[in-house]
Amino acid sequence: MAWQGWSAPWQWVAGCWLLLVLVLVLLVSPRGCRVRRGLRGLLMAHSQRLLFRIGYSLYTRTWLGYLFYRQQLRRARNRYPKGHSKTQPRLFNGVKVLPIPVLSDNYSYLIIDTQAQLAVAVDPSDPRAVQASIEKEGVTLVAILCTHKHWDHSGGNRDLSRRHRDCRVYGSPQDGIPYLTHPLCHQDVVSVGRLQIRALATPGHTQGHLVYLLDGEPYKGPSCLFSGDLLFLSGCGRTFEGNAETMLSSLDTVLGLGDDTLLWPGHEYAEENLGFAGVVEPENLARERKMQWVQRQRLERKGTCPSTLGEERSYNPFLRTHCLALQEALGPGPGPTGDDDCSRAQLLEELRRLKDMHKSK
């Protein structure tokens, strides 16, 4: 750009003058002027992005984020004293997975080696709810696995690690996990009793986002994917610290896992996500069947996890960017051709945009 050689103060002054010119054009242009409409939309879009970036930085980098989390916690405890959903544990051969409903729509998890009575907590955002489950199960908490730094996933790290002195806190060193003691990299394995849990790097939602894969081989059962805010039932997370290409690569990481892998997401978003999937693929019968089941579950306030990755491939639009049916459903545009990752990323970005519009209606 022409002003790259300018000093920072002069760049700031030039930016202010440019903004002033745009505002004056908006004021003096006729009300129906196309230029005025275009500039208004441009300013609104940029101001919304700027306000979001400011708010996101305050949430993730200052004590204001922690105060906001504490307010969320108090409200959710008052509104849902027994949790936002009724959940059922899954018991395998010596391994138990217990979903814990926390906040207004989050899930934490206990993964328990029932023979050794050892437990691992995943994303323990409400330490009181997680501790109650630990005491009820009569187990010893030895590890906390954090998918990412956001307070609604990491807020309980401090209280639980102080209460359980030998408890280790795992997560990505790139993500600023509160009270992190044991940094993890892609493909690192955490061993607790007979539990073998592999960390997979899945950036996009945050720079250091990890998902955790419990290996099913030791207990001769299905593997379990604890996906945080990467992947939900019929949905995926927002790209707060990445782009569509980064998120696509992370989703492809989990697409490489087996169809029978159980998906344990970080939020109860199933009904909303399936509603959006019906907009972009209204003829998808697998989605329709799943939606009917989810609606029955939610009428009784029952949780909807887990699903399987095989199911997700059949109706989750964010995992179907390679599918001709989805490309055709979205109509003409820069849809993907073959296995072109760039085009698939464009489709993923378009899906995210449509999802935001659908949610705002």
Secondary structure by P-SEA (a helix, b strand, c coil): cccccccaaaaaaaaaaaaaaaaaaaaacccccaaaaaaaaaaaaaaaaaaaaaaaaaacccaaaaaaaaaaaaaaaaacccccbbbbbbbcccbbbbbbbcccbbbbbbbbccccccccccccccaaaaaaaaaaacccccbbbbcccccccccaaaaaaaacccbbbbcccccccccccccccccbbbbcccbbbbbbbbcccccbbbbbbcccccccbbbbbbcccccccccccccccccaaaaaaaaaaaaaccccbbbbccccaaaaaaaaaaaaccccaaaaaaaaaaaaaaaaccccccccaaaaaacccccccccaaaaaaaccccccccccaaaaaaaaaaaaaaaaaaaac
